[in-house]
Amino acid sequence: MKRTALSSKTPVSGVPGRFRGPFARWPRGADAVLAAAMFLATVFLEEAPGDALGVRPITEVPVPVVLLYAVAGGALYRRRREPLAVLSVALVAWGPTLGSSYSAGGGFVIVALYSVGRYAADTRRSRLGTAAGFAAAIIALVIDGLLHSSPWGDVGFGAVVMFVAWYIGRRLRLRAERAARLREEQAAEARRIVAEERTHIARELHDVVAHRVSMMTVQAGAARMVAAEDPQEALEAMAAVEQAGRQALDELRHLLGVLRPDADRDRLGPQPRLADLHQLVEQVREAGLDVSVTGDVQAALPARVELSAYRIVQEALTNVLKHSGPRTRAEVRLSFESGGLTIEVLDDGRGAAVQSVSAGAHGGLPGHGIVGMRERALLLGGSLDAGPRPGGGFRLAAHLPTGGEPA
């Protein structure tokens, strides 16, 4: 598995844009040009001796034939919306010219057959219409060959060209449908991952708030017991209750925007904080990763910020271990500036892309690689960028505001 650069501005399922030709960029204009080109080619080009093409004057083409060509060419402009109707018009316009020197309307039929394969709906009625249209085209081709006394090889070749045109259109349609289904599946998977990660974050924040409320209850009970004997100690305990209550309310402000499921509510207790990073680093070192931590955050941070910072470092180091392997050197940099915590995790490993990680280095925490880390940062109003380093390895940088609004 490779690691893919992903920033907070990049969609989860974002992929590089593929080449789009004029028929995809400007469909109406391209179809109009195609219709005009087919009309002009059919009117002015004719078969010359020696299987060559010659140019004939417009005065040599009868007006009714020009009108038929104009109708068939104009119908091609609607080939995306009504492909079966366009095929019918092309066949009807071709019919009166069969056997004459102006029976070049087969080109319209070939384009119409391609359009049927590319744009016709996959319904029973459409399939029957396609079969009938293809049969009519083959019959018209055979009649034209018999009237011109053409070799059967030429007639068979024309039939093959018609079939290939329809088949190419059908293959392109099936490929486009598969690509659309894949995009939908990727979008659904991205939504599922984000929802699962938000649920996990909500569970952790629930535990943080529950722990603070539990501490408030204990401190309030202690204050009640000593209020009569030691009013000063009771006042200090109540001040601690007030501070813990304010912090709990601040955490709840972020928790309310995240879904909390009914399951797994029995795990109460303090969540990891930045002070626990040394334990995580030791565990990763035991797995063979050379990790160093620089920077020391002295400022008091909200529990949600410390928890998210810990989880981001945890997931980032897990990615390094999984994708670059042991004996990779990694560095964790922490700094507090601009009203927020900045985290950088750098490694010199061989990996070039991160997509998803399902287990953390600490307690088997489920996660989804950069998707989960990015979601944690966004929920705090922060940002996360990740990508290969110019000299090799990988860099992840996250900024977590201490007073940011949840996403």
Contacts in CASP RR format, 6 or more apart in sequence:
PFRMAT RR
TARGET T0000
AUTHOR 0000-0000-0000
METHOD contacts of the structure
MODEL  1
MKRTALSSKTPVSGVPGRFRGPFARWPRGADAVLAAAMFLATVFLEEAPG
DALGVRPITEVPVPVVLLYAVAGGALYRRRREPLAVLSVALVAWGPTLGS
SYSAGGGFVIVALYSVGRYAADTRRSRLGTAAGFAAAIIALVIDGLLHSS
PWGDVGFGAVVMFVAWYIGRRLRLRAERAARLREEQAAEARRIVAEERTH
IARELHDVVAHRVSMMTVQAGAARMVAAEDPQEALEAMAAVEQAGRQALD
ELRHLLGVLRPDADRDRLGPQPRLADLHQLVEQVREAGLDVSVTGDVQAA
LPARVELSAYRIVQEALTNVLKHSGPRTRAEVRLSFESGGLTIEVLDDGR
GAAVQSVSAGAHGGLPGHGIVGMRERALLLGGSLDAGPRPGGGFRLAAHL
PTGGEPA
1 322 0 8 1.000
1 323 0 8 1.000
1 355 0 8 1.000
2 323 0 8 1.000
2 351 0 8 1.000
2 352 0 8 1.000
2 353 0 8 1.000
2 355 0 8 1.000
3 319 0 8 1.000
3 323 0 8 1.000
3 351 0 8 1.000
3 352 0 8 1.000
3 353 0 8 1.000
3 354 0 8 1.000
3 355 0 8 1.000
3 387 0 8 1.000
3 388 0 8 1.000
3 394 0 8 1.000
4 353 0 8 1.000
4 354 0 8 1.000
4 355 0 8 1.000
4 370 0 8 1.000
5 353 0 8 1.000
5 386 0 8 1.000
5 387 0 8 1.000
5 388 0 8 1.000
6 12 0 8 1.000
6 354 0 8 1.000
6 370 0 8 1.000
6 371 0 8 1.000
6 374 0 8 1.000
6 386 0 8 1.000
6 387 0 8 1.000
7 383 0 8 1.000
7 384 0 8 1.000
7 385 0 8 1.000
7 386 0 8 1.000
7 387 0 8 1.000
8 374 0 8 1.000
8 377 0 8 1.000
8 378 0 8 1.000
8 382 0 8 1.000
8 383 0 8 1.000
8 384 0 8 1.000
8 385 0 8 1.000
11 190 0 8 1.000
12 186 0 8 1.000
12 190 0 8 1.000
12 193 0 8 1.000
12 194 0 8 1.000
12 371 0 8 1.000
13 183 0 8 1.000
13 186 0 8 1.000
13 187 0 8 1.000
13 189 0 8 1.000
13 190 0 8 1.000
22 30 0 8 1.000
23 30 0 8 1.000
23 31 0 8 1.000
27 80 0 8 1.000
28 77 0 8 1.000
31 76 0 8 1.000
31 77 0 8 1.000
31 79 0 8 1.000
31 80 0 8 1.000
32 77 0 8 1.000
34 76 0 8 1.000
34 111 0 8 1.000
35 73 0 8 1.000
35 74 0 8 1.000
35 75 0 8 1.000
35 76 0 8 1.000
35 77 0 8 1.000
36 73 0 8 1.000
38 72 0 8 1.000
38 73 0 8 1.000
38 76 0 8 1.000
38 107 0 8 1.000
38 108 0 8 1.000
38 111 0 8 1.000
39 69 0 8 1.000
39 70 0 8 1.000
39 72 0 8 1.000
39 73 0 8 1.000
39 74 0 8 1.000
42 69 0 8 1.000
42 72 0 8 1.000
42 73 0 8 1.000
42 104 0 8 1.000
42 105 0 8 1.000
42 107 0 8 1.000
42 108 0 8 1.000
43 58 0 8 1.000
43 61 0 8 1.000
43 66 0 8 1.000
43 69 0 8 1.000
44 55 0 8 1.000
44 56 0 8 1.000
44 58 0 8 1.000
45 53 0 8 1.000
45 54 0 8 1.000
45 55 0 8 1.000
45 56 0 8 1.000
45 104 0 8 1.000
46 53 0 8 1.000
46 54 0 8 1.000
46 55 0 8 1.000
46 56 0 8 1.000
46 101 0 8 1.000
46 104 0 8 1.000
47 53 0 8 1.000
47 54 0 8 1.000
48 54 0 8 1.000
58 66 0 8 1.000
61 102 0 8 1.000
62 102 0 8 1.000
64 96 0 8 1.000
65 97 0 8 1.000
65 102 0 8 1.000
68 93 0 8 1.000
68 96 0 8 1.000
68 97 0 8 1.000
69 93 0 8 1.000
69 105 0 8 1.000
69 108 0 8 1.000
71 89 0 8 1.000
71 93 0 8 1.000
72 89 0 8 1.000
72 90 0 8 1.000
72 93 0 8 1.000
72 94 0 8 1.000
72 105 0 8 1.000
72 108 0 8 1.000
73 90 0 8 1.000
73 108 0 8 1.000
75 85 0 8 1.000
75 86 0 8 1.000
75 89 0 8 1.000
75 90 0 8 1.000
75 93 0 8 1.000
75 108 0 8 1.000
75 112 0 8 1.000
76 86 0 8 1.000
76 90 0 8 1.000
76 108 0 8 1.000
76 111 0 8 1.000
76 112 0 8 1.000
76 115 0 8 1.000
78 85 0 8 1.000
78 86 0 8 1.000
79 86 0 8 1.000
79 111 0 8 1.000
79 112 0 8 1.000
79 115 0 8 1.000
79 119 0 8 1.000
80 115 0 8 1.000
80 119 0 8 1.000
81 119 0 8 1.000
83 112 0 8 1.000
83 115 0 8 1.000
83 116 0 8 1.000
83 117 0 8 1.000
83 118 0 8 1.000
83 119 0 8 1.000
83 120 0 8 1.000
84 116 0 8 1.000
84 120 0 8 1.000
84 126 0 8 1.000
84 129 0 8 1.000
84 130 0 8 1.000
84 133 0 8 1.000
86 112 0 8 1.000
86 115 0 8 1.000
87 109 0 8 1.000
87 112 0 8 1.000
87 113 0 8 1.000
87 115 0 8 1.000
87 116 0 8 1.000
87 133 0 8 1.000
87 137 0 8 1.000
88 133 0 8 1.000
89 112 0 8 1.000
90 105 0 8 1.000
90 106 0 8 1.000
90 107 0 8 1.000
90 108 0 8 1.000
90 109 0 8 1.000
90 111 0 8 1.000
90 112 0 8 1.000
91 109 0 8 1.000
91 112 0 8 1.000
91 133 0 8 1.000
91 136 0 8 1.000
91 137 0 8 1.000
91 140 0 8 1.000
93 105 0 8 1.000
93 108 0 8 1.000
94 103 0 8 1.000
94 105 0 8 1.000
94 106 0 8 1.000
94 108 0 8 1.000
94 109 0 8 1.000
94 140 0 8 1.000
95 103 0 8 1.000
95 140 0 8 1.000
97 103 0 8 1.000
97 104 0 8 1.000
97 105 0 8 1.000
98 140 0 8 1.000
98 143 0 8 1.000
98 144 0 8 1.000
98 147 0 8 1.000
99 143 0 8 1.000
99 144 0 8 1.000
99 145 0 8 1.000
99 147 0 8 1.000
99 148 0 8 1.000
103 144 0 8 1.000
103 148 0 8 1.000
106 140 0 8 1.000
106 141 0 8 1.000
109 137 0 8 1.000
109 140 0 8 1.000
109 162 0 8 1.000
110 161 0 8 1.000
110 162 0 8 1.000
110 165 0 8 1.000
111 165 0 8 1.000
113 134 0 8 1.000
113 137 0 8 1.000
113 162 0 8 1.000
113 165 0 8 1.000
113 166 0 8 1.000
114 165 0 8 1.000
114 166 0 8 1.000
114 168 0 8 1.000
114 169 0 8 1.000
115 169 0 8 1.000
116 130 0 8 1.000
116 133 0 8 1.000
116 166 0 8 1.000
117 130 0 8 1.000
117 166 0 8 1.000
117 167 0 8 1.000
117 169 0 8 1.000
117 170 0 8 1.000
117 173 0 8 1.000
118 169 0 8 1.000
118 170 0 8 1.000
118 172 0 8 1.000
118 173 0 8 1.000
119 173 0 8 1.000
120 126 0 8 1.000
120 130 0 8 1.000
130 166 0 8 1.000
134 162 0 8 1.000
134 163 0 8 1.000
134 166 0 8 1.000
137 162 0 8 1.000
138 159 0 8 1.000
138 162 0 8 1.000
141 155 0 8 1.000
141 158 0 8 1.000
141 159 0 8 1.000
141 162 0 8 1.000
142 155 0 8 1.000
144 150 0 8 1.000
145 154 0 8 1.000
145 155 0 8 1.000
190 371 0 8 1.000
193 356 0 8 1.000
193 368 0 8 1.000
193 371 0 8 1.000
193 372 0 8 1.000
194 371 0 8 1.000
194 372 0 8 1.000
194 375 0 8 1.000
195 259 0 8 1.000
196 366 0 8 1.000
196 368 0 8 1.000
197 367 0 8 1.000
197 368 0 8 1.000
197 371 0 8 1.000
197 372 0 8 1.000
197 375 0 8 1.000
197 376 0 8 1.000
198 258 0 8 1.000
198 259 0 8 1.000
198 375 0 8 1.000
198 379 0 8 1.000
199 258 0 8 1.000
199 259 0 8 1.000
199 260 0 8 1.000
199 261 0 8 1.000
200 366 0 8 1.000
200 367 0 8 1.000
201 258 0 8 1.000
201 308 0 8 1.000
201 375 0 8 1.000
201 376 0 8 1.000
201 379 0 8 1.000
202 255 0 8 1.000
202 258 0 8 1.000
202 259 0 8 1.000
202 260 0 8 1.000
202 261 0 8 1.000
203 260 0 8 1.000
203 261 0 8 1.000
203 264 0 8 1.000
203 267 0 8 1.000
204 271 0 8 1.000
204 307 0 8 1.000
204 311 0 8 1.000
205 251 0 8 1.000
205 254 0 8 1.000
205 255 0 8 1.000
205 258 0 8 1.000
205 304 0 8 1.000
205 307 0 8 1.000
206 255 0 8 1.000
206 260 0 8 1.000
206 265 0 8 1.000
207 267 0 8 1.000
207 268 0 8 1.000
207 269 0 8 1.000
207 270 0 8 1.000
207 271 0 8 1.000
208 251 0 8 1.000
208 270 0 8 1.000
208 271 0 8 1.000
208 303 0 8 1.000
208 304 0 8 1.000
208 307 0 8 1.000
209 248 0 8 1.000
209 251 0 8 1.000
209 252 0 8 1.000
209 255 0 8 1.000
210 268 0 8 1.000
210 269 0 8 1.000
211 268 0 8 1.000
211 269 0 8 1.000
211 270 0 8 1.000
211 271 0 8 1.000
212 244 0 8 1.000
212 245 0 8 1.000
212 247 0 8 1.000
212 248 0 8 1.000
212 251 0 8 1.000
212 303 0 8 1.000
213 245 0 8 1.000
213 248 0 8 1.000
214 268 0 8 1.000
214 269 0 8 1.000
215 244 0 8 1.000
216 241 0 8 1.000
216 244 0 8 1.000
216 245 0 8 1.000
216 248 0 8 1.000
219 237 0 8 1.000
219 238 0 8 1.000
219 240 0 8 1.000
219 241 0 8 1.000
219 244 0 8 1.000
220 237 0 8 1.000
220 238 0 8 1.000
220 241 0 8 1.000
221 237 0 8 1.000
222 237 0 8 1.000
223 233 0 8 1.000
223 234 0 8 1.000
223 235 0 8 1.000
223 237 0 8 1.000
223 238 0 8 1.000
223 241 0 8 1.000
224 234 0 8 1.000
226 233 0 8 1.000
226 234 0 8 1.000
226 237 0 8 1.000
227 234 0 8 1.000
247 302 0 8 1.000
247 303 0 8 1.000
250 302 0 8 1.000
251 302 0 8 1.000
251 303 0 8 1.000
251 304 0 8 1.000
253 406 0 8 1.000
254 304 0 8 1.000
254 379 0 8 1.000
254 380 0 8 1.000
254 406 0 8 1.000
257 406 0 8 1.000
258 379 0 8 1.000
258 406 0 8 1.000
271 303 0 8 1.000
271 307 0 8 1.000
271 310 0 8 1.000
272 280 0 8 1.000
272 306 0 8 1.000
272 307 0 8 1.000
272 310 0 8 1.000
272 311 0 8 1.000
272 314 0 8 1.000
272 362 0 8 1.000
273 303 0 8 1.000
273 306 0 8 1.000
273 307 0 8 1.000
273 310 0 8 1.000
274 297 0 8 1.000
274 301 0 8 1.000
274 306 0 8 1.000
274 309 0 8 1.000
274 310 0 8 1.000
274 334 0 8 1.000
276 310 0 8 1.000
277 293 0 8 1.000
277 310 0 8 1.000
277 313 0 8 1.000
277 332 0 8 1.000
278 293 0 8 1.000
279 362 0 8 1.000
280 310 0 8 1.000
280 313 0 8 1.000
280 314 0 8 1.000
280 317 0 8 1.000
280 361 0 8 1.000
280 362 0 8 1.000
281 291 0 8 1.000
281 293 0 8 1.000
281 317 0 8 1.000
281 332 0 8 1.000
283 361 0 8 1.000
283 362 0 8 1.000
284 291 0 8 1.000
284 317 0 8 1.000
284 321 0 8 1.000
284 361 0 8 1.000
285 291 0 8 1.000
287 321 0 8 1.000
287 326 0 8 1.000
287 361 0 8 1.000
288 321 0 8 1.000
288 326 0 8 1.000
288 327 0 8 1.000
289 317 0 8 1.000
289 320 0 8 1.000
289 321 0 8 1.000
289 325 0 8 1.000
289 326 0 8 1.000
289 327 0 8 1.000
289 328 0 8 1.000
289 330 0 8 1.000
290 327 0 8 1.000
290 328 0 8 1.000
290 329 0 8 1.000
290 330 0 8 1.000
291 317 0 8 1.000
291 330 0 8 1.000
291 331 0 8 1.000
291 332 0 8 1.000
292 330 0 8 1.000
292 331 0 8 1.000
292 332 0 8 1.000
293 331 0 8 1.000
293 332 0 8 1.000
293 333 0 8 1.000
293 334 0 8 1.000
294 331 0 8 1.000
294 332 0 8 1.000
294 333 0 8 1.000
294 334 0 8 1.000
295 333 0 8 1.000
295 334 0 8 1.000
295 335 0 8 1.000
296 334 0 8 1.000
297 334 0 8 1.000
297 335 0 8 1.000
297 336 0 8 1.000
297 341 0 8 1.000
298 336 0 8 1.000
299 336 0 8 1.000
299 402 0 8 1.000
301 309 0 8 1.000
301 336 0 8 1.000
301 341 0 8 1.000
301 402 0 8 1.000
302 402 0 8 1.000
302 403 0 8 1.000
304 380 0 8 1.000
305 340 0 8 1.000
305 341 0 8 1.000
305 380 0 8 1.000
305 400 0 8 1.000
305 401 0 8 1.000
305 402 0 8 1.000
308 376 0 8 1.000
308 377 0 8 1.000
308 379 0 8 1.000
308 380 0 8 1.000
308 400 0 8 1.000
309 334 0 8 1.000
309 341 0 8 1.000
309 343 0 8 1.000
309 398 0 8 1.000
309 400 0 8 1.000
311 365 0 8 1.000
311 373 0 8 1.000
311 376 0 8 1.000
312 343 0 8 1.000
312 345 0 8 1.000
312 373 0 8 1.000
312 376 0 8 1.000
312 377 0 8 1.000
312 384 0 8 1.000
312 396 0 8 1.000
312 398 0 8 1.000
312 400 0 8 1.000
313 332 0 8 1.000
313 343 0 8 1.000
313 345 0 8 1.000
314 360 0 8 1.000
314 361 0 8 1.000
314 362 0 8 1.000
314 365 0 8 1.000
315 357 0 8 1.000
315 360 0 8 1.000
315 365 0 8 1.000
315 367 0 8 1.000
315 369 0 8 1.000
315 372 0 8 1.000
315 373 0 8 1.000
316 332 0 8 1.000
316 345 0 8 1.000
316 373 0 8 1.000
316 396 0 8 1.000
317 330 0 8 1.000
317 332 0 8 1.000
317 345 0 8 1.000
317 361 0 8 1.000
318 357 0 8 1.000
318 359 0 8 1.000
318 360 0 8 1.000
318 361 0 8 1.000
319 354 0 8 1.000
319 357 0 8 1.000
319 369 0 8 1.000
319 370 0 8 1.000
319 394 0 8 1.000
320 328 0 8 1.000
320 330 0 8 1.000
320 345 0 8 1.000
320 347 0 8 1.000
320 349 0 8 1.000
320 394 0 8 1.000
321 328 0 8 1.000
321 361 0 8 1.000
322 357 0 8 1.000
323 351 0 8 1.000
323 353 0 8 1.000
323 354 0 8 1.000
323 394 0 8 1.000
324 347 0 8 1.000
324 349 0 8 1.000
324 350 0 8 1.000
324 351 0 8 1.000
324 393 0 8 1.000
324 394 0 8 1.000
325 349 0 8 1.000
328 347 0 8 1.000
328 348 0 8 1.000
328 349 0 8 1.000
329 347 0 8 1.000
329 348 0 8 1.000
329 349 0 8 1.000
330 345 0 8 1.000
330 346 0 8 1.000
330 347 0 8 1.000
330 348 0 8 1.000
331 344 0 8 1.000
331 345 0 8 1.000
331 346 0 8 1.000
331 347 0 8 1.000
332 343 0 8 1.000
332 344 0 8 1.000
332 345 0 8 1.000
333 342 0 8 1.000
333 343 0 8 1.000
333 344 0 8 1.000
333 345 0 8 1.000
333 346 0 8 1.000
334 341 0 8 1.000
334 342 0 8 1.000
334 343 0 8 1.000
335 341 0 8 1.000
335 342 0 8 1.000
336 342 0 8 1.000
338 399 0 8 1.000
339 401 0 8 1.000
339 402 0 8 1.000
339 403 0 8 1.000
340 399 0 8 1.000
340 400 0 8 1.000
340 401 0 8 1.000
340 402 0 8 1.000
340 403 0 8 1.000
341 399 0 8 1.000
341 400 0 8 1.000
341 402 0 8 1.000
342 397 0 8 1.000
342 398 0 8 1.000
342 399 0 8 1.000
342 400 0 8 1.000
343 396 0 8 1.000
343 397 0 8 1.000
343 398 0 8 1.000
343 399 0 8 1.000
343 400 0 8 1.000
344 395 0 8 1.000
344 396 0 8 1.000
344 397 0 8 1.000
345 395 0 8 1.000
345 396 0 8 1.000
345 397 0 8 1.000
346 389 0 8 1.000
346 393 0 8 1.000
346 394 0 8 1.000
346 395 0 8 1.000
346 396 0 8 1.000
347 393 0 8 1.000
347 394 0 8 1.000
348 389 0 8 1.000
348 392 0 8 1.000
348 393 0 8 1.000
349 392 0 8 1.000
349 393 0 8 1.000
349 394 0 8 1.000
350 393 0 8 1.000
351 388 0 8 1.000
351 393 0 8 1.000
351 394 0 8 1.000
352 388 0 8 1.000
352 393 0 8 1.000
352 394 0 8 1.000
353 388 0 8 1.000
354 369 0 8 1.000
354 370 0 8 1.000
354 386 0 8 1.000
354 394 0 8 1.000
355 369 0 8 1.000
355 370 0 8 1.000
356 367 0 8 1.000
356 368 0 8 1.000
356 369 0 8 1.000
356 371 0 8 1.000
357 367 0 8 1.000
357 368 0 8 1.000
357 369 0 8 1.000
358 366 0 8 1.000
358 367 0 8 1.000
358 368 0 8 1.000
359 365 0 8 1.000
359 366 0 8 1.000
359 367 0 8 1.000
360 366 0 8 1.000
360 367 0 8 1.000
370 384 0 8 1.000
370 386 0 8 1.000
370 396 0 8 1.000
373 384 0 8 1.000
373 386 0 8 1.000
373 396 0 8 1.000
373 398 0 8 1.000
374 384 0 8 1.000
376 384 0 8 1.000
377 383 0 8 1.000
377 384 0 8 1.000
377 398 0 8 1.000
377 399 0 8 1.000
377 400 0 8 1.000
378 384 0 8 1.000
378 407 0 8 1.000
379 406 0 8 1.000
379 407 0 8 1.000
380 400 0 8 1.000
380 401 0 8 1.000
380 403 0 8 1.000
380 404 0 8 1.000
380 406 0 8 1.000
381 400 0 8 1.000
381 401 0 8 1.000
381 404 0 8 1.000
381 405 0 8 1.000
381 406 0 8 1.000
381 407 0 8 1.000
382 398 0 8 1.000
382 399 0 8 1.000
382 400 0 8 1.000
382 401 0 8 1.000
382 404 0 8 1.000
383 398 0 8 1.000
383 399 0 8 1.000
384 396 0 8 1.000
384 397 0 8 1.000
384 398 0 8 1.000
384 399 0 8 1.000
385 396 0 8 1.000
385 397 0 8 1.000
385 398 0 8 1.000
386 394 0 8 1.000
386 395 0 8 1.000
386 396 0 8 1.000
386 397 0 8 1.000
387 394 0 8 1.000
387 395 0 8 1.000
387 396 0 8 1.000
388 394 0 8 1.000
388 395 0 8 1.000
389 395 0 8 1.000
END
